[in-house]
Amino acid sequence: MVVSVNTLLLTSYILILVSMGLEVYISTALALLMILTSNILSKFNITIGNVRLDDEFRKASMVRIGSEYLVQLVRFKTMNNISLEFNLGGFLIPLTLSIFILMYTASNQGNTALITTSLLIITSTLLINRVSVVIRGVGLAVPVVMVSLIISLTTMLVAIILKSPHQLWLLSYVASYTSVLVGVDMMNLGRVMVYNVRRVVVGGLNIYDALSVVPASTVLVTYVILRLLQL
């Protein structure tokens, strides 16, 4: 498992860096450095703040008074403060890479790349949110292969509509990272509250987290599909 995930990340990082104009040996060295840095930084979490979630539910109860029964509806209100933390290893490296990709595509491809990425993020976020699930004792989860295919196909569809430039796999990385961050982690805080958790760690599984694995797999899937279609 460790080898397969590291291989996935290494391959995707090299592909991204080479696509951005770096030599293969430099890209390989940087990719290895990024994975090593992720593992080192995974030991540290940064608390961003507390999220207060209020919930309300009602319960019917029956009270006997003599020979009569009285049904009353009791309303309960609960408040839960959740500590929102970011794991440096699972969050920071994908974020940094996404920023560099966005800067690169914007400088080389202009506003079209930014518009394409924005539409991809909005569409992918809504779609991924629908397939995300909460697993008690584990956290939030998404089917990696399904999500990667969804974002890849969405990328190509939006690109066809907008007549977007080449190297769409770069944009798919940014879109998948942002959509997982927002659609899975941020938009599901209310669902997590049901389990009375005290904290939520974004990127808490380090290189195994969806924030790392989904963008990496999406890049490779998008690249392979585009090459097969010769786009």
Phi, psi and omega in degrees: 000314180298316182296316183295318179293316179297321178295318178300312180295316181299314181297315182292320179296317179297316179300316180296311184293321177294321179296335179271006172102003180275154177292157184298316183292325177291318179298319179296316179297316179294321179297316177297321179296321179296318179293318178297317179297320178300316180293324179290314183287346182294346180281352187239136174242145176245126178277120180275324181165187179249140177250123180263122180242123179258140178223152182223133176217160184238148180223130179269137177228152183245128180242131180265125177238101184066237179263003181253154177243134179245123178260123180238148181253118182256133180253129179248144177234128180242147177232133183228123177262118182251128177281121181263116183236153177241127175280126185297323181290315184275347185248316191289316183296310177299324178296313180299316180295321178297320179296316179296320178297316181296319178295319181294311182293324180293321181285332183261332186241355174077202185293336181300319179295320180293319179295316179299314180297319180298314178295322178297317181297313181298310182296312183294323180299314180294320181291316183292325178300328182287334183257359179281148181227157176255123178250118183297132180086349180243309180129209181272142183218152175222149174288110190300312183297314180299314181296319179298318178294319179300311182292322179298313180293322177296320178301312181291324179295312179296321180296321179294318181295316184268358184054051185290157179293183183282184180058049181292338179296332176293316179293328180294330177294311180298316182296317182290321178298311183293320182291326175291317180300313183276308187290329182261306186282306187287316186283352181253012180300323179296324179287328179291329184300335181302331184266012176054044178284153180260340180207153176235124181253111178282126183076024187291344180266012178057232184291345179271355182288152180300332179296335178261315187287314184298310178300320181296314180291326180295319178301313182292318179297314180297317181298314181297316180297316180295323179290323177294324178275352180059047178257000000 
